Each structure stands twice: as C-alpha cells, then as structure tokens.
Amino acid sequence: MKHSSGAVRVEAETLNGQGVIRVQDDGPGIPTEMLDHVFDRFYRGENRMSAPGFGLGLSIAKTLVESMGGTITIESQPEQGSTVSVILQLADKFSTI
C-alpha cells in the first residue's frame, strides 16, 4: 500500500435509500491543513518528492462519484488513520435491500 502500512477496513451499508461505502485505515493520518487539498488534482502533500504517483487518485474518485450524484469525503486524525466515505443514491429496485 502506498499511503498506509496498517490495517484497511472496508464497510458498506444502505442508509435512507443511499449506499454508503467507508474505507478506513490505521495509517499515519493526514495533517489538518492538508485535508482541504486531498481532492485537488496533482496534490501530493508533504512527501511529494519521494512518494510515487501523480496526485490524481482522489481527484478522479471525486469526479466519478460526483458524476453519479454522490459525495465523497475524508476524515483523518494524525497518527490515527483516515476514513474515506462515498455516498451514492441507490436505484429504486435496490433501495429495499
């Protein structure tokens, strides 16, 4: 894993006709001042020179989720890990599952 060396948990549930997916890790977390930028294209944080990648992953995820009418958010605490949540409206035939 590129940004976490600890456990990663994935949860999914339905809530009020919406699908909610949460991905949580036990990694180093993201400093508060960086959270506002994690969905920006090409943003790579403080390790931008040593970390692999181009800073596009969360930007692409946000574009895809929002194009489907959903939302994506991230919460993080330094030294406690991060949680990315995706909320999507379920199609009518699935909303009773």
MMTF fields as JSON, N, C-alpha, C and O atoms, coordinates in Angstrom:
{
  "mmtfVersion": "1.0.0",
  "mmtfProducer": "UNKNOWN",
  "numBonds": 387,
  "numAtoms": 388,
  "numGroups": 97,
  "numChains": 1,
  "numModels": 1,
  "chainsPerModel": [1],
  "groupsPerChain": [97],
  "chainIdList": ["A"],
  "bondAtomList": [4, 2, 8, 6, 12, 10, 16, 14, 20, 18, 24, 22, 28, 26, 32, 30, 36, 34, 40, 38, 44, 42, 48, 46, 52, 50, 56, 54, 60, 58, 64, 62, 68, 66, 72, 70, 76, 74, 80, 78, 84, 82, 88, 86, 92, 90, 96, 94, 100, 98, 104, 102, 108, 106, 112, 110, 116, 114, 120, 118, 124, 122, 128, 126, 132, 130, 136, 134, 140, 138, 144, 142, 148, 146, 152, 150, 156, 154, 160, 158, 164, 162, 168, 166, 172, 170, 176, 174, 180, 178, 184, 182, 188, 186, 192, 190, 196, 194, 200, 198, 204, 202, 208, 206, 212, 210, 216, 214, 220, 218, 224, 222, 228, 226, 232, 230, 236, 234, 240, 238, 244, 242, 248, 246, 252, 250, 256, 254, 260, 258, 264, 262, 268, 266, 272, 270, 276, 274, 280, 278, 284, 282, 288, 286, 292, 290, 296, 294, 300, 298, 304, 302, 308, 306, 312, 310, 316, 314, 320, 318, 324, 322, 328, 326, 332, 330, 336, 334, 340, 338, 344, 342, 348, 346, 352, 350, 356, 354, 360, 358, 364, 362, 368, 366, 372, 370, 376, 374, 380, 378, 384, 382],
  "bondOrderList": [1, 1, 1, 1, 1, 1, 1, 1, 1, 1, 1, 1, 1, 1, 1, 1, 1, 1, 1, 1, 1, 1, 1, 1, 1, 1, 1, 1, 1, 1, 1, 1, 1, 1, 1, 1, 1, 1, 1, 1, 1, 1, 1, 1, 1, 1, 1, 1, 1, 1, 1, 1, 1, 1, 1, 1, 1, 1, 1, 1, 1, 1, 1, 1, 1, 1, 1, 1, 1, 1, 1, 1, 1, 1, 1, 1, 1, 1, 1, 1, 1, 1, 1, 1, 1, 1, 1, 1, 1, 1, 1, 1, 1, 1, 1, 1],
  "groupList": [{"groupName": "MET", "atomNameList": ["N", "CA", "C", "O"], "elementList": ["N", "C", "C", "O"], "formalChargeList": [0, 0, 0, 0], "bondAtomList": [1, 0, 2, 1, 3, 2], "bondOrderList": [1, 1, 2], "singleLetterCode": "M", "chemCompType": "L-PEPTIDE LINKING"}, {"groupName": "LYS", "atomNameList": ["N", "CA", "C", "O"], "elementList": ["N", "C", "C", "O"], "formalChargeList": [0, 0, 0, 0], "bondAtomList": [1, 0, 2, 1, 3, 2], "bondOrderList": [1, 1, 2], "singleLetterCode": "K", "chemCompType": "L-PEPTIDE LINKING"}, {"groupName": "HIS", "atomNameList": ["N", "CA", "C", "O"], "elementList": ["N", "C", "C", "O"], "formalChargeList": [0, 0, 0, 0], "bondAtomList": [1, 0, 2, 1, 3, 2], "bondOrderList": [1, 1, 2], "singleLetterCode": "H", "chemCompType": "L-PEPTIDE LINKING"}, {"groupName": "SER", "atomNameList": ["N", "CA", "C", "O"], "elementList": ["N", "C", "C", "O"], "formalChargeList": [0, 0, 0, 0], "bondAtomList": [1, 0, 2, 1, 3, 2], "bondOrderList": [1, 1, 2], "singleLetterCode": "S", "chemCompType": "L-PEPTIDE LINKING"}, {"groupName": "GLY", "atomNameList": ["N", "CA", "C", "O"], "elementList": ["N", "C", "C", "O"], "formalChargeList": [0, 0, 0, 0], "bondAtomList": [1, 0, 2, 1, 3, 2], "bondOrderList": [1, 1, 2], "singleLetterCode": "G", "chemCompType": "PEPTIDE LINKING"}, {"groupName": "ALA", "atomNameList": ["N", "CA", "C", "O"], "elementList": ["N", "C", "C", "O"], "formalChargeList": [0, 0, 0, 0], "bondAtomList": [1, 0, 2, 1, 3, 2], "bondOrderList": [1, 1, 2], "singleLetterCode": "A", "chemCompType": "L-PEPTIDE LINKING"}, {"groupName": "VAL", "atomNameList": ["N", "CA", "C", "O"], "elementList": ["N", "C", "C", "O"], "formalChargeList": [0, 0, 0, 0], "bondAtomList": [1, 0, 2, 1, 3, 2], "bondOrderList": [1, 1, 2], "singleLetterCode": "V", "chemCompType": "L-PEPTIDE LINKING"}, {"groupName": "ARG", "atomNameList": ["N", "CA", "C", "O"], "elementList": ["N", "C", "C", "O"], "formalChargeList": [0, 0, 0, 0], "bondAtomList": [1, 0, 2, 1, 3, 2], "bondOrderList": [1, 1, 2], "singleLetterCode": "R", "chemCompType": "L-PEPTIDE LINKING"}, {"groupName": "GLU", "atomNameList": ["N", "CA", "C", "O"], "elementList": ["N", "C", "C", "O"], "formalChargeList": [0, 0, 0, 0], "bondAtomList": [1, 0, 2, 1, 3, 2], "bondOrderList": [1, 1, 2], "singleLetterCode": "E", "chemCompType": "L-PEPTIDE LINKING"}, {"groupName": "THR", "atomNameList": ["N", "CA", "C", "O"], "elementList": ["N", "C", "C", "O"], "formalChargeList": [0, 0, 0, 0], "bondAtomList": [1, 0, 2, 1, 3, 2], "bondOrderList": [1, 1, 2], "singleLetterCode": "T", "chemCompType": "L-PEPTIDE LINKING"}, {"groupName": "LEU", "atomNameList": ["N", "CA", "C", "O"], "elementList": ["N", "C", "C", "O"], "formalChargeList": [0, 0, 0, 0], "bondAtomList": [1, 0, 2, 1, 3, 2], "bondOrderList": [1, 1, 2], "singleLetterCode": "L", "chemCompType": "L-PEPTIDE LINKING"}, {"groupName": "ASN", "atomNameList": ["N", "CA", "C", "O"], "elementList": ["N", "C", "C", "O"], "formalChargeList": [0, 0, 0, 0], "bondAtomList": [1, 0, 2, 1, 3, 2], "bondOrderList": [1, 1, 2], "singleLetterCode": "N", "chemCompType": "L-PEPTIDE LINKING"}, {"groupName": "GLN", "atomNameList": ["N", "CA", "C", "O"], "elementList": ["N", "C", "C", "O"], "formalChargeList": [0, 0, 0, 0], "bondAtomList": [1, 0, 2, 1, 3, 2], "bondOrderList": [1, 1, 2], "singleLetterCode": "Q", "chemCompType": "L-PEPTIDE LINKING"}, {"groupName": "ILE", "atomNameList": ["N", "CA", "C", "O"], "elementList": ["N", "C", "C", "O"], "formalChargeList": [0, 0, 0, 0], "bondAtomList": [1, 0, 2, 1, 3, 2], "bondOrderList": [1, 1, 2], "singleLetterCode": "I", "chemCompType": "L-PEPTIDE LINKING"}, {"groupName": "ASP", "atomNameList": ["N", "CA", "C", "O"], "elementList": ["N", "C", "C", "O"], "formalChargeList": [0, 0, 0, 0], "bondAtomList": [1, 0, 2, 1, 3, 2], "bondOrderList": [1, 1, 2], "singleLetterCode": "D", "chemCompType": "L-PEPTIDE LINKING"}, {"groupName": "PRO", "atomNameList": ["N", "CA", "C", "O"], "elementList": ["N", "C", "C", "O"], "formalChargeList": [0, 0, 0, 0], "bondAtomList": [1, 0, 2, 1, 3, 2], "bondOrderList": [1, 1, 2], "singleLetterCode": "P", "chemCompType": "L-PEPTIDE LINKING"}, {"groupName": "PHE", "atomNameList": ["N", "CA", "C", "O"], "elementList": ["N", "C", "C", "O"], "formalChargeList": [0, 0, 0, 0], "bondAtomList": [1, 0, 2, 1, 3, 2], "bondOrderList": [1, 1, 2], "singleLetterCode": "F", "chemCompType": "L-PEPTIDE LINKING"}, {"groupName": "TYR", "atomNameList": ["N", "CA", "C", "O"], "elementList": ["N", "C", "C", "O"], "formalChargeList": [0, 0, 0, 0], "bondAtomList": [1, 0, 2, 1, 3, 2], "bondOrderList": [1, 1, 2], "singleLetterCode": "Y", "chemCompType": "L-PEPTIDE LINKING"}],
  "groupTypeList": [0, 1, 2, 3, 3, 4, 5, 6, 7, 6, 8, 5, 8, 9, 10, 11, 4, 12, 4, 6, 13, 7, 6, 12, 14, 14, 4, 15, 4, 13, 15, 9, 8, 0, 10, 14, 2, 6, 16, 14, 7, 16, 17, 7, 4, 8, 11, 7, 0, 3, 5, 15, 4, 16, 4, 10, 4, 10, 3, 13, 5, 1, 9, 10, 6, 8, 3, 0, 4, 4, 9, 13, 9, 13, 8, 3, 12, 15, 8, 12, 4, 3, 9, 6, 3, 6, 13, 10, 12, 10, 5, 14, 1, 16, 3, 9, 13],
  "groupIdList": [1, 2, 3, 4, 5, 6, 7, 8, 9, 10, 11, 12, 13, 14, 15, 16, 17, 18, 19, 20, 21, 22, 23, 24, 25, 26, 27, 28, 29, 30, 31, 32, 33, 34, 35, 36, 37, 38, 39, 40, 41, 42, 43, 44, 45, 46, 47, 48, 49, 50, 51, 52, 53, 54, 55, 56, 57, 58, 59, 60, 61, 62, 63, 64, 65, 66, 67, 68, 69, 70, 71, 72, 73, 74, 75, 76, 77, 78, 79, 80, 81, 82, 83, 84, 85, 86, 87, 88, 89, 90, 91, 92, 93, 94, 95, 96, 97],
  "secStructList": [7, 7, 1, 7, 7, 1, 7, 3, 3, 3, 3, 3, 3, 3, 3, 6, 6, 3, 3, 3, 3, 3, 3, 3, 3, 7, 1, 7, 7, 7, 7, 2, 2, 2, 2, 6, 6, 6, 6, 1, 6, 6, 7, 7, 4, 4, 4, 6, 6, 6, 1, 7, 1, 7, 1, 7, 2, 2, 2, 2, 2, 2, 2, 2, 2, 2, 2, 6, 6, 7, 3, 3, 3, 3, 3, 3, 3, 6, 6, 6, 3, 3, 3, 3, 3, 3, 3, 3, 3, 7, 7, 4, 4, 4, 6, 6, 7],
  "xCoordList": [0.834, 0.0, 0.884, 1.94, 0.442, 1.254, 1.197, 2.226, 0.021, -0.121, -0.451, -0.7, -0.457, -0.774, -0.054, 0.019, 0.473, 1.125, 0.338, 0.734, -0.764, -1.588, -2.76, -2.802, -3.705, -4.908, -5.793, -5.816, -6.522, -7.504, -8.83, -8.901, -9.885, -11.214, -12.146, -12.092, -12.997, -13.993, -15.358, -15.589, -16.262, -17.616, -18.594, -18.326, -19.72, -20.782, -22.116, -22.334, -23.006, -24.332, -25.308, -24.903, -26.588, -27.611, -28.194, -28.389, -28.468, -28.985, -29.873, -29.396, -31.171, -32.131, -32.083, -32.075, -32.05, -32.043, -30.722, -30.652, -29.675, -28.355, -27.385, -27.5, -26.443, -25.358, -24.196, -23.784, -23.668, -22.551, -21.382, -21.509, -20.261, -19.039, -17.99, -17.746, -17.375, -16.321, -15.045, -15.077, -13.941, -12.634, -11.812, -11.573, -11.382, -10.686, -9.345, -9.237, -8.324, -7.012, -6.484, -7.026, -5.422, -4.743, -3.401, -2.47, -3.295, -2.033, -1.682, -2.236, -0.767, -0.255, -1.24, -1.002, -2.324, -3.276, -2.795, -1.697, -3.629, -3.332, -3.402, -4.39, -2.389, -2.433, -3.656, -4.042, -4.245, -5.466, -5.334, -6.265, -4.213, -4.038, -3.978, -4.103, -3.793, -3.733, -5.078, -5.279, -5.998, -7.278, -8.068, -8.741, -8.006, -8.755, -8.237, -8.894, -7.081, -6.464, -6.403, -6.017, -6.771, -6.545, -7.309, -6.922, -8.394, -9.144, -8.703, -9.256, -7.725, -7.206, -6.33, -5.56, -6.46, -5.601, -4.138, -3.766, -3.337, -1.874, -1.378, -0.181, -2.267, -1.825, -1.247, -1.894, -0.052, 0.625, 1.125, 1.829, 0.793, 1.156, 2.621, 3.34, 3.044, 4.403, 5.469, 6.628, 5.131, 6.119, 6.108, 6.411, 5.763, 5.561, 6.803, 6.681, 7.973, 9.178, 9.559, 10.202, 9.176, 9.577, 8.453, 8.719, 7.211, 6.085, 5.809, 5.839, 5.541, 5.219, 3.825, 3.009, 3.566, 2.239, 2.22, 3.219, 1.016, 0.857, -0.15, -0.389, -0.746, -1.72, -3.064, -3.753, -3.437, -4.7, -5.765, -6.938, -5.399, -6.332, -7.6, -8.693, -7.489, -8.683, -9.427, -10.647, -8.704, -9.348, -10.233, -11.361, -9.723, -10.503, -11.688, -12.796, -11.462, -12.558, -13.662, -14.842, -13.296, -14.293, -15.08, -16.303, -14.402, -15.079, -16.076, -17.204, -15.673, -16.565, -17.762, -18.9, -17.509, -18.598, -19.585, -20.795, -19.088, -19.981, -20.726, -21.843, -20.128, -20.822, -22.017, -22.92, -22.018, -23.144, -24.083, -24.962, -23.898, -24.763, -24.426, -25.235, -23.256, -22.862, -21.912, -21.587, -21.475, -20.499, -19.372, -19.565, -18.209, -17.057, -16.408, -16.191, -16.104, -15.482, -14.338, -14.234, -13.489, -12.393, -12.278, -12.377, -12.07, -11.803, -10.483, -10.199, -9.688, -8.396, -7.905, -8.173, -7.188, -6.533, -5.073, -4.801, -4.129, -2.721, -2.451, -2.903, -1.721, -1.327, -2.49, -2.307, -3.691, -4.844, -5.491, -6.377, -5.085, -5.63, -6.653, -6.943, -7.194, -8.134, -9.326, -9.238, -10.448, -11.648, -12.172, -12.456, -12.299, -12.913, -14.317, -14.494, -15.319, -16.711, -17.28, -17.12, -17.946, -18.619, -20.1, -20.48, -20.939, -22.387, -22.998, -22.788, -23.769, -24.423, -25.903, -26.28, -26.73, -28.158, -28.356, -27.809, -29.133, -29.408, -30.559, -31.462, -30.516, -31.63, -32.843, -32.678, -34.043, -35.251, -35.352, -35.77, -34.978, -35.13, -34.179, -34.387, -33.115, -32.156, -32.363, -31.763, -33.192, -33.273, -33.908, -33.853, -34.507, -35.117, -34.234, -34.641, -33.043, -32.15, -31.611, -30.836],
  "yCoordList": [-1.169, 0.0, 1.24, 1.271, 2.233, 3.421, 4.365, 4.918, 4.562, 5.583, 5.037, 5.81, 3.738, 3.159, 1.832, 1.052, 1.585, 0.294, -0.539, -1.66, -0.011, -0.718, -1.423, -1.614, -1.803, -2.489, -1.518, -0.316, -2.074, -1.316, -2.054, -3.259, -1.317, -1.909, -1.255, -0.047, -2.079, -1.584, -1.994, -3.165, -1.023, -1.272, -0.753, 0.246, -1.422, -0.959, -1.173, -2.187, -0.199, -0.307, 0.53, 1.39, 0.272, 1.133, 1.963, 1.476, 3.216, 4.138, 5.151, 5.946, 5.12, 6.063, 6.071, 7.137, 4.9, 4.799, 5.13, 5.3, 5.222, 5.517, 4.399, 3.765, 4.164, 3.236, 4.005, 5.032, 3.512, 4.171, 3.198, 2.087, 3.615, 2.806, 3.59, 4.765, 2.926, 3.566, 2.727, 1.505, 3.396, 2.756, 3.437, 4.643, 2.656, 3.211, 2.525, 1.308, 3.306, 2.72, 3.14, 4.032, 2.479, 2.789, 3.441, 3.307, 4.139, 4.732, 5.99, 6.25, 6.767, 7.948, 9.113, 10.09, 9.032, 10.134, 11.265, 11.221, 12.269, 13.417, 14.663, 14.857, 15.502, 16.734, 17.587, 17.645, 18.234, 19.023, 20.031, 20.194, 20.698, 21.728, 21.152, 21.898, 19.86, 19.231, 18.669, 18.424, 18.463, 17.832, 18.588, 17.964, 19.912, 20.699, 20.517, 20.939, 19.9, 19.791, 18.373, 18.194, 17.366, 15.985, 15.609, 14.665, 16.327, 16.038, 16.916, 16.797, 17.79, 18.653, 17.832, 16.976, 18.104, 17.424, 17.739, 18.882, 16.727, 16.803, 17.138, 17.356, 17.185, 17.46, 16.186, 15.139, 16.267, 15.082, 15.261, 14.389, 16.34, 16.509, 16.798, 17.207, 16.574, 16.947, 16.007, 16.41, 14.775, 13.818, 13.778, 12.744, 14.881, 14.885, 14.497, 14.003, 14.709, 14.377, 12.909, 12.356, 12.27, 10.884, 9.881, 8.703, 10.322, 9.395, 9.165, 10.109, 7.918, 7.646, 8.166, 8.39, 8.351, 8.762, 10.197, 10.916, 10.581, 11.903, 12.775, 13.91, 12.278, 13.068, 13.154, 14.17, 12.086, 12.098, 11.155, 11.29, 10.223, 9.183, 9.711, 9.373, 10.534, 11.049, 12.06, 12.184, 12.781, 13.716, 12.959, 13.371, 11.868, 11.045, 10.419, 10.39, 9.917, 9.323, 10.348, 10.026, 11.578, 12.619, 12.933, 13.066, 13.05, 13.327, 12.225, 12.512, 10.967, 9.847, 9.801, 9.646, 9.934, 9.876, 11.018, 10.793, 12.226, 13.364, 13.285, 13.792, 12.655, 12.495, 11.551, 11.569, 10.727, 9.828, 10.41, 9.71, 11.689, 12.344, 12.056, 12.32, 11.523, 11.166, 12.161, 13.196, 11.815, 12.639, 11.746, 10.563, 12.342, 11.651, 12.608, 13.782, 12.091, 12.907, 12.129, 10.911, 12.862, 12.218, 12.849, 14.066, 12.006, 12.441, 11.806, 10.665, 12.533, 11.999, 12.637, 13.805, 11.852, 12.31, 11.873, 10.692, 12.799, 12.395, 11.263, 11.299, 10.284, 9.089, 8.157, 7.196, 8.426, 7.56, 7.027, 6.176, 7.492, 6.975, 7.888, 8.979, 7.407, 8.179, 7.317, 6.091, 7.985, 7.313, 8.077, 9.271, 7.391, 7.956, 7.365, 6.149, 8.243, 7.805, 8.214, 9.353, 7.27, 7.514, 7.252, 6.198, 8.214, 8.057, 8.209, 9.212, 7.181, 7.177, 6.85, 6.03, 7.501, 7.2, 5.829, 5.556, 4.973, 3.654, 3.728, 4.553, 2.86, 2.751, 2.228, 1.502, 2.587, 2.205, 0.723, 0.336, -0.116, -1.558, -2.099, -3.209, -1.345, -1.805, -1.159, -1.597, -0.14, 0.626, -0.157, 0.298, -1.316, -2.1, -3.263, -4.059, -3.37, -4.465, -4.245, -5.062],
  "zCoordList": [0.0, 0.0, 0.0, 0.632, -0.703, -0.868, 0.329, 0.716, 0.925, 1.957, 3.332, 4.257, 3.487, 4.794, 4.93, 3.981, 6.103, 6.335, 7.337, 7.652, 7.838, 8.813, 8.161, 6.945, 8.993, 8.517, 7.731, 7.996, 6.757, 5.992, 6.093, 5.852, 6.453, 6.575, 5.558, 5.329, 4.955, 4.015, 4.548, 4.851, 4.661, 5.135, 4.097, 3.429, 3.961, 3.075, 3.766, 4.429, 3.599, 4.184, 3.371, 2.589, 3.561, 2.995, 4.119, 5.233, 3.816, 4.811, 4.101, 3.291, 4.41, 3.82, 2.293, 1.678, 1.688, 0.225, -0.427, -1.644, 0.369, -0.174, 0.17, 1.22, -0.709, -0.428, 0.162, -0.377, 1.264, 1.933, 1.982, 2.496, 1.452, 1.465, 2.242, 1.969, 3.21, 4.002, 3.909, 4.053, 3.671, 3.659, 4.746, 4.691, 5.733, 6.892, 7.06, 6.905, 7.377, 7.624, 8.993, 9.646, 9.401, 10.66, 10.386, 11.18, 9.277, 8.853, 9.619, 10.687, 9.075, 9.771, 9.812, 10.522, 9.076, 9.044, 8.156, 7.601, 8.036, 7.179, 8.052, 8.76, 8.019, 8.803, 8.425, 7.258, 9.407, 9.217, 8.085, 7.296, 7.993, 6.964, 5.551, 4.58, 5.421, 4.097, 3.654, 2.465, 4.583, 4.255, 3.201, 2.38, 3.2, 2.216, 0.791, -0.16, 0.631, -0.691, -1.25, -2.405, -0.472, -0.911, -2.172, -2.862, -2.493, -3.715, -4.887, -5.98, -4.682, -5.753, -6.69, -6.253, -7.981, -8.958, -8.701, -8.435, -8.784, -8.663, -7.262, -7.077, -6.27, -4.904, -4.306, -4.329, -3.778, -3.255, -1.838, -1.329, -1.193, 0.204, 0.417, -0.495, 1.647, 2.025, 1.487, 1.385, 1.139, 0.625, -0.899, -1.495, -1.523, -2.971, -3.772, -4.893, -3.225, -3.972, -3.834, -4.726, -2.738, -2.525, -2.748, -2.984, -2.678, -2.843, -4.323, -5.112, -4.707, -6.105, -6.438, -5.545, -7.689, -8.141, -8.637, -8.61, -9.099, -9.699, -8.959, -9.37, -7.883, -7.146, -7.839, -7.752, -8.529, -9.271, -8.709, -9.059, -7.864, -7.422, -6.789, -7.241, -5.747, -5.081, -5.94, -5.836, -6.787, -7.706, -8.705, -8.978, -9.238, -10.166, -9.444, -9.979, -8.233, -7.459, -7.226, -7.368, -6.869, -6.626, -7.891, -7.843, -9.003, -10.274, -10.608, -11.008, -10.448, -10.754, -9.814, -10.259, -8.525, -7.545, -7.78, -7.798, -7.957, -8.17, -9.494, -9.597, -10.519, -11.797, -11.672, -12.509, -10.621, -10.356, -9.298, -8.795, -8.96, -7.999, -6.549, -5.659, -6.304, -4.944, -4.326, -4.907, -3.126, -2.425, -1.909, -1.629, -1.795, -1.222, -0.229, -0.528, 0.946, 1.983, 2.614, 2.474, 3.309, 4.033, 5.412, 5.569, 6.395, 7.76, 8.167, 7.802, 8.914, 9.301, 10.585, 10.867, 11.346, 12.562, 12.475, 12.26, 12.636, 12.613, 13.608, 14.752, 13.156, 13.922, 14.258, 15.005, 13.718, 13.988, 12.725, 12.808, 11.575, 10.329, 9.693, 10.185, 8.579, 7.769, 7.384, 7.336, 7.111, 6.619, 5.418, 5.511, 4.292, 3.099, 3.017, 3.098, 2.855, 2.756, 1.406, 0.968, 0.754, -0.513, -0.29, 0.221, -0.675, -0.549, -1.929, -2.612, -2.336, -3.635, -3.468, -2.63, -4.274, -4.267, -4.909, -5.977, -4.261, -4.812, -5.805, -5.666, -6.805, -7.728, -6.946, -5.966, -7.366, -6.633, -6.344, -5.253, -7.297, -7.082, -6.047, -5.558, -5.682, -4.688, -3.322, -2.34, -3.241, -2.002, -0.843, 0.3, -1.113, -0.048, 0.393, 1.239, -0.164, 0.207, 1.582, 2.079]
}
